[in-house]
């Protein structure tokens, strides 16, 4: 293919149609349409519902309709957010995309430092899928916060606000990763290797700071013991993210490199790394649920979440992958394990967020669960299914990953295995 050299980059000379209207991009556009529908649905229920607002209260404070709207705002559900479940599918997908994407980047940077030549050859593709997932996570949280809040966060910086700290964090991290990708694409391996250490340190910092910010938000309600009592939660997030990250690397290797001579060795390397982290995660799960508050542990292990936990998480993230990768086999077994841990990893994030909300906080006096609403029934289990708008936005975030990755690959051929120079 004819190339155009610009700033040291070899850019594929292709038409706009080939760039923007290939099959992968068209599928990505379809998923982004779902995201647009989801954003419309969420904004409609959030900002145009019957719940009371300050403007309506000032105009006619005695209006019976206003009284009903006020009751809805205080005792009911406003938009897709239930007062008993403040964190929902947005947070699940944000955590999954950000942690998995930064985990891929972390592992590639680590491989650079440890001279794993196979990973280094495929580094461009791996790092692009990692940064694509980071952008998808930011897309998810941006739709949750909405652009007006984002603009206001920029205009009124608050160093004590956890969410505001994400702005300088990612404004530093993303350019570093993009520069690392640039060095890989321009074959400047020595500079790429030198930059691997700051990328590695920065990746660790992102994981730790990300959890610190979320823990700061969790600590506002210390009664949710699954979040506050799970041991060494920072490392649990990182280990579980590495499992999902290796799954993503396995899937990308299958689609990009299965016809190449290095494919079998690359998949075996991913298999060995995945076996280590799957085993470590399994030990962590046993230890974690032995120490966390029994009210939360019982809801997940023996309560309404038990089928999702054992079939959707334990089987897909630990049991099936372990059976597939416990010994060296054909790469197809590593592919099956990769798909399994990617799906199971998302289920794990879902269980963590929704499981943390599952035990009602209303048994304050030890006399039974209280009722939030006069007309409501008391209950011992909190769960509200995700709103359709949230589901569509999560589906659309996959479109964000596909569009960004395909743009990079079409222009720069990031799926190629690059030799060291």
C-alpha positions in Angstrom: 0.0 0.0 0.0 1.2 3.5 -0.9 2.4 5.5 2.1 2.7 9.1 3.0 5.5 10.1 5.4 4.6 12.8 7.9 6.5 13.6 11.1 8.2 10.2 11.0 4.9 8.3 10.6 4.1 6.1 7.6 0.4 6.9 6.9 -1.5 4.7 4.6 -2.8 6.6 1.5 -6.5 5.6 1.3 -9.7 7.2 0.3 -12.3 8.7 2.6 -14.7 5.9 1.8 -12.1 3.3 2.8 -11.3 5.2 6.0 -14.8 6.0 7.2 -17.2 3.6 5.5 -15.5 0.2 5.9 -17.5 -2.7 7.6 -16.0 -2.2 11.1 -16.7 1.5 11.1 -20.3 1.0 9.9 -20.8 -1.4 12.8 -19.3 1.1 15.1 -21.7 3.8 13.8 -24.6 1.5 14.5 -23.5 1.1 18.1 -23.0 4.8 18.4 -26.6 5.4 17.3 -27.6 3.2 20.2 -25.5 5.5 22.4 -27.3 8.6 21.1 -30.7 7.1 21.7 -29.5 6.2 25.3 -28.3 9.7 25.9 -31.6 11.1 24.7 -33.5 8.7 27.0 -31.3 9.5 30.1 -31.5 13.3 29.6 -35.3 13.0 29.1 -35.9 11.2 32.3 -33.4 13.3 34.3 -34.2 16.8 33.2 -37.7 16.7 31.8 -39.5 14.4 34.3 -42.3 15.4 36.7 -39.9 15.8 39.6 -39.9 19.2 41.3 -37.3 21.9 40.6 -36.5 25.3 42.1 -38.1 27.2 39.3 -41.5 25.5 39.6 -41.3 25.9 43.4 -40.9 29.6 43.1 -43.6 30.1 40.6 -46.4 28.4 42.5 -45.4 26.8 45.8 -49.0 25.7 46.6 -49.7 23.8 43.3 -51.0 20.3 44.0 -49.0 19.0 41.1 -45.8 20.5 42.6 -46.5 18.7 45.9 -46.7 15.4 44.1 -43.5 16.2 42.2 -41.8 17.1 45.5 -42.9 13.8 46.9 -41.5 12.0 43.9 -38.2 13.9 44.3 -37.9 13.1 48.0 -39.3 9.6 48.2 -39.3 8.2 44.7 -36.9 7.7 41.8 -35.7 10.7 39.7 -34.5 9.7 36.3 -32.7 6.4 36.2 -31.2 6.9 39.7 -32.8 5.2 42.6 -32.1 6.7 46.0 -31.2 3.3 47.4 -28.8 2.6 44.5 -26.7 5.8 43.8 -24.2 4.0 41.6 -25.5 2.2 38.5 -24.5 0.8 35.2 -22.6 4.0 34.2 -20.1 3.3 37.0 -19.9 -0.4 36.1 -18.9 0.4 32.5 -16.7 3.3 33.5 -14.7 1.1 35.9 -14.5 -1.8 33.5 -13.3 0.2 30.4 -10.9 2.4 32.3 -9.3 -0.4 34.4 -9.1 -2.9 31.5 -7.7 -0.3 29.1 -5.1 1.0 31.5 -4.3 -2.6 32.4 -3.5 -3.4 28.7 -1.2 -0.3 28.6 0.4 -1.3 31.9 1.1 -4.8 30.8 2.6 -3.7 27.4 4.8 -1.2 29.2 6.0 -3.9 31.6 6.7 -6.2 28.7 8.8 -3.5 27.1 10.9 -3.2 30.3 11.3 -7.0 30.6 12.3 -7.5 27.0 9.4 -9.6 25.9 10.0 -9.2 22.1 6.7 -10.8 21.0 4.7 -8.3 23.0 6.9 -5.5 21.9 6.3 -6.4 18.2 2.5 -6.2 18.8 2.7 -3.2 21.2 1.1 -0.7 18.8 -2.1 -2.7 18.4 -2.3 -3.5 22.1 -1.7 0.1 23.2 -4.3 1.4 20.7 -7.0 -0.9 22.0 -6.0 0.1 25.6 -6.3 3.8 24.9 -9.5 3.2 22.9 -11.1 1.6 26.0 -9.9 4.5 28.2 -11.7 6.9 25.8 -14.8 4.6 26.0 -14.8 4.8 29.8 -14.5 8.6 29.7 -17.3 8.7 27.2 -19.5 6.7 29.6 -18.8 8.9 32.6 -19.1 12.1 30.5 -22.7 11.2 29.5 -23.4 10.5 33.2 -22.1 13.8 34.3 -23.4 15.7 31.2 -21.4 18.4 29.4 -22.7 21.3 31.5 -21.2 19.8 34.6 -18.0 19.1 32.7 -17.7 22.7 31.6 -18.4 23.9 35.1 -15.7 21.6 36.5 -13.2 23.2 34.2 -14.3 26.8 35.0 -14.4 26.3 38.8 -11.5 24.0 39.7 -11.8 22.3 43.1 -8.7 20.4 44.3 -10.7 18.8 47.1 -13.3 17.2 44.7 -12.5 13.7 43.7 -14.1 13.9 40.2 -12.3 17.1 39.4 -8.9 15.4 40.1 -9.7 13.1 37.1 -9.2 16.1 34.7 -5.5 16.7 35.3 -4.9 13.0 35.7 -6.1 12.0 32.3 -4.9 15.2 30.6 -1.4 14.0 31.7 -1.9 10.2 31.1 -3.4 10.2 27.7 -0.8 12.3 25.9 1.9 10.1 27.5 0.3 7.0 26.0 -0.3 8.6 22.6 3.4 9.7 22.5 4.4 6.1 23.4 2.3 4.9 20.4 3.9 7.5 18.2 7.4 6.2 19.1 6.4 2.6 18.4 4.9 3.5 15.0 8.0 5.4 14.0 10.2 2.5 15.0 12.0 4.4 17.7 12.2 1.4 19.9 15.0 2.7 22.2 13.0 5.8 23.0 9.9 3.7 23.4 11.7 1.5 25.9 12.9 4.6 27.8 9.4 5.9 28.0 8.0 2.6 29.1 9.2 3.2 32.7 7.3 6.5 33.1 4.3 4.9 31.3 4.4 2.0 33.8 4.7 4.4 36.8 1.9 6.5 35.4 -0.3 3.5 34.8 0.2 2.4 38.4 -0.6 6.0 39.5 -3.8 6.0 37.4 -5.0 2.7 38.9 -4.2 3.8 42.5 -5.5 7.4 42.1 -8.6 6.1 40.3 -9.4 3.8 43.2 -8.6 6.5 45.7 -11.1 8.9 44.1 -13.7 6.2 44.0 -12.9 5.1 47.6 -13.4 8.8 48.6 -16.9 8.7 47.1 -17.5 5.2 48.7 -16.5 6.6 52.1 -19.4 9.0 52.0 -21.5 6.0 53.0 -19.4 3.8 55.2 -22.3 1.4 55.9 -21.8 -0.2 52.5 -19.4 -2.8 53.8 -18.7 -4.6 50.5 -17.0 -1.5 49.3 -15.3 -0.5 52.6 -14.3 -3.9 54.1 -13.1 -5.8 51.0 -9.4 -6.3 51.8 -6.8 -4.4 49.8 -9.4 -3.3 47.3 -6.9 -1.4 45.2 -5.0 -4.5 44.4 -8.2 -6.5 43.8 -9.2 -4.0 41.2 -5.8 -4.1 39.5 -5.5 -8.0 39.5 -9.0 -8.4 38.2 -8.3 -5.7 35.5 -5.2 -7.6 34.4 -7.3 -10.7 33.8 -9.7 -8.8 31.6 -6.8 -7.0 29.9 -5.1 -10.2 29.0 -8.5 -11.4 27.6 -8.6 -8.3 25.4 -5.0 -9.0 24.2 -5.9 -12.6 23.4 -8.9 -11.5 21.3 -6.9 -8.8 19.5 -4.1 -11.4 18.8 -6.6 -13.8 17.2 -8.1 -11.2 14.9 -4.9 -9.5 14.0 -2.2 -12.1 14.1 -3.7 -15.6 13.6 -2.2 -16.0 10.2 1.3 -15.0 11.3 4.1 -17.3 12.3 4.4 -15.7 15.8 0.7 -16.3 16.6 1.1 -19.5 18.6 4.0 -18.2 20.7 2.1 -14.9 21.3 -1.0 -16.7 22.5 1.1 -19.0 24.7 2.7 -16.0 26.4 -0.8 -14.5 27.0 -1.9 -17.9 28.3 0.8 -18.1 30.9 0.3 -14.6 32.1 -3.5 -15.2 32.3 -3.0 -18.4 34.2 -1.0 -16.6 36.9 -3.5 -13.7 37.4 -6.6 -16.0 37.2 -5.1 -18.2 40.0 -4.2 -15.1 42.0 -7.7 -13.7 41.5 -9.3 -17.0 42.6 -7.3 -16.9 45.9 -8.3 -13.3 46.4 -12.0 -14.1 45.9 -11.9 -16.8 48.6 -10.0 -14.5 51.0 -12.2 -11.5 50.3 -15.5 -13.1 51.0 -14.2 -14.7 54.2 -13.5 -11.2 55.6 -16.2 -9.0 54.3 -19.4 -8.3 56.3 -21.6 -11.4 56.3 -24.7 -9.4 55.3 -23.2 -8.5 52.0 -21.3 -11.9 51.5 -24.5 -13.8 52.0 -26.5 -11.7 49.6 -24.0 -12.4 46.9 -23.0 -16.0 47.7 -26.3 -17.4 48.8 -28.9 -14.6 48.1 -30.5 -13.3 44.9 -27.1 -12.7 43.2 -25.8 -16.2 43.7 -26.7 -17.5 40.2 -25.0 -14.4 38.6 -22.0 -14.7 40.9 -21.3 -18.4 40.4 -22.3 -18.8 36.7 -21.6 -15.3 35.3 -18.5 -14.5 37.4 -16.8 -17.6 39.0 -17.4 -19.9 36.0 -16.6 -17.4 33.3 -13.7 -15.5 35.0 -12.1 -18.3 36.9 -13.3 -21.9 36.3 -13.6 -22.1 32.5 -10.5 -20.0 31.7 -8.4 -22.1 34.2 -9.5 -25.4 32.6 -8.6 -23.9 29.1 -5.2 -22.6 30.0 -3.9 -24.8 32.8 -1.6 -26.5 30.3 -0.3 -25.6 26.9 -2.8 -26.4 24.1 -3.9 -25.1 20.8 -4.4 -21.2 20.7 -8.1 -21.7 20.3 -8.3 -22.7 24.0 -6.6 -19.4 24.9 -9.1 -17.6 22.7 -12.0 -19.2 24.5 -10.5 -18.3 27.9 -10.0 -14.7 26.6 -13.6 -14.3 25.6 -14.7 -15.8 28.9 -12.7 -13.5 31.1 -13.8 -10.4 29.1 -17.4 -11.2 29.7 -16.9 -12.5 33.3 -14.8 -9.4 34.2 -17.7 -7.1 33.3 -20.1 -9.3 35.4 -17.6 -9.0 38.3 -17.8 -5.1 38.1 -21.6 -5.3 37.9 -21.7 -7.5 41.0 -19.4 -5.2 42.9 -21.4 -2.0 42.2 -24.9 -3.5 42.5 -23.9 -5.9 45.3 -22.6 -3.0 47.3 -26.0 -1.4 47.1 -27.9 -4.6 47.7 -28.2 -4.5 51.5 -30.7 -1.8 52.6 -29.4 0.9 54.9 -32.7 1.4 56.7 -32.4 -1.0 59.7 -31.0 1.7 61.9 -32.5 0.6 65.2 -32.2 -3.1 64.8 -36.0 -3.4 64.7 -36.4 -4.3 61.1 -36.1 -2.5 57.8 -37.8 0.8 57.6 -39.8 2.2 54.6 -38.6 5.2 52.6 -42.1 5.9 51.3 -45.3 5.8 53.3 -47.0 3.7 50.6 -44.0 1.4 50.0 -43.3 -2.1 51.4 -40.3 -2.7 53.6 -37.6 -4.9 51.9 -34.4 -6.6 52.8 -32.8 -6.5 49.3 -32.1 -3.5 47.0 -32.0 -4.0 43.3 -33.2 -1.9 40.4 -32.5 -3.1 36.9 -30.5 -0.7 34.7 -32.5 1.8 32.7 -32.7 1.1 28.9 -30.9 4.4 28.3 -27.9 3.2 30.4 -27.8 -0.1 28.5 -27.8 1.7 25.1 -24.9 4.0 26.3 -22.9 1.0 27.4 -23.5 -0.7 24.1 -22.5 2.5 22.4 -19.2 2.7 24.3 -18.2 -0.5 22.5 -18.7 1.5 19.3 -16.3 4.1 20.6 -13.7 1.4 21.0 -14.3 0.0 17.5 -14.2 3.4 15.8 -11.0 4.7 17.5 -9.2 1.4 17.0 -10.2 1.0 13.4 -9.2 4.6 12.5 -5.7 4.0 14.0 -5.4 0.6 12.2 -6.6 2.0 8.8 -4.2 4.9 8.9 -1.2 3.4 10.6 -1.6 -0.4 10.3 -1.2 -1.0 14.0 -2.1 -4.7 13.6 1.3 -5.3 12.0 4.0 -7.0 14.0 6.9 -4.5 14.0 10.5 -5.6 14.2 13.0 -3.9 16.6 15.3 -1.3 15.1 
